[in-house]
């Protein structure tokens, strides 16, 4: 579930010029994101809070900013290495 959320955040985001960040605007609700990755809203809330504490995302007015999108890619690759 965790990696499906990472993938969906990356898919929805748009890269910011010169900043190395990506932005999702307007941000989906937790319920919308949960429906996209086939999980519960509560699981999405917990994972987003965990990413926020880790310094990987930041919630701003009208946007979710992926501060380190490459770290999310790395986490996905570690969980599902290519054969």
N, C-alpha and C positions, 0 to 999 in steps of 0.2 A: 504494500500500500504506500509506504513511504516514497519509494522510487517512482511510482505512478504520479504522485503529487509533484515530485521534482520535475519529471518529464512534462507534465501539464503546465507548470509554471514557466518552464523554458519555452514551450511551444507558444504560449500566449504572449510572451514578452517581446519587446522591441528594443534593440540595442541603442544605447545613448552614445552620441558622438563624443569621442575623446575621453570618456569617463571610465570605460571598462565595466559599466553597469548596464543593466537592462531594466525596462520599466513596463509594467502592465497597467494600462489605463484605458478605460475605467476598470477598477479591480472587480473580479467576480465575487459574489457573496460566498461564504463558506459552504452553503447549501448547493450553490451552482457548481463549485469546484468539486464537491463530494459527488455530485451526480455525474460529472465528467469522468471521474476515476473509479466509480462504483464502490464507494465507501460511505461512511456516515459523516455528518457535519462535525461531530465531536472529534473524530480522528483528524480531520483537516485542521480544526482549531488547535489541537495539541501539536501537530507537526509544524504549523506555521509559527506557533509560539516558540517551539524548539529552534527553528531556523532563525528566528529573531534573536533569541538569546545567544546563539552561536555567531551572530554578526553576519549572517549570509543574506538576510533580507531586512527590509525596513518598510514599515507601513507609514505612508505619508497621506496627506489629504488628497483623495482622488487617485491614489496610485499605490501599487506595491512595487518597490524597487528591489531588484536582485543585485545586491552589492557585489557578490562574487559568483557570477553565473558559471565560471569555469570550475569552481568547486562543486557545484551541483552536477555538472557533467562528469567530473572525476568520481563522485560518489556513485553515480549510475554505472559507470564503467567498471568500478571495483565490484559492484554487486553482480554485474552481468558481463564478465569478461568474454571477449570474442574467442571463438574456437579456432 
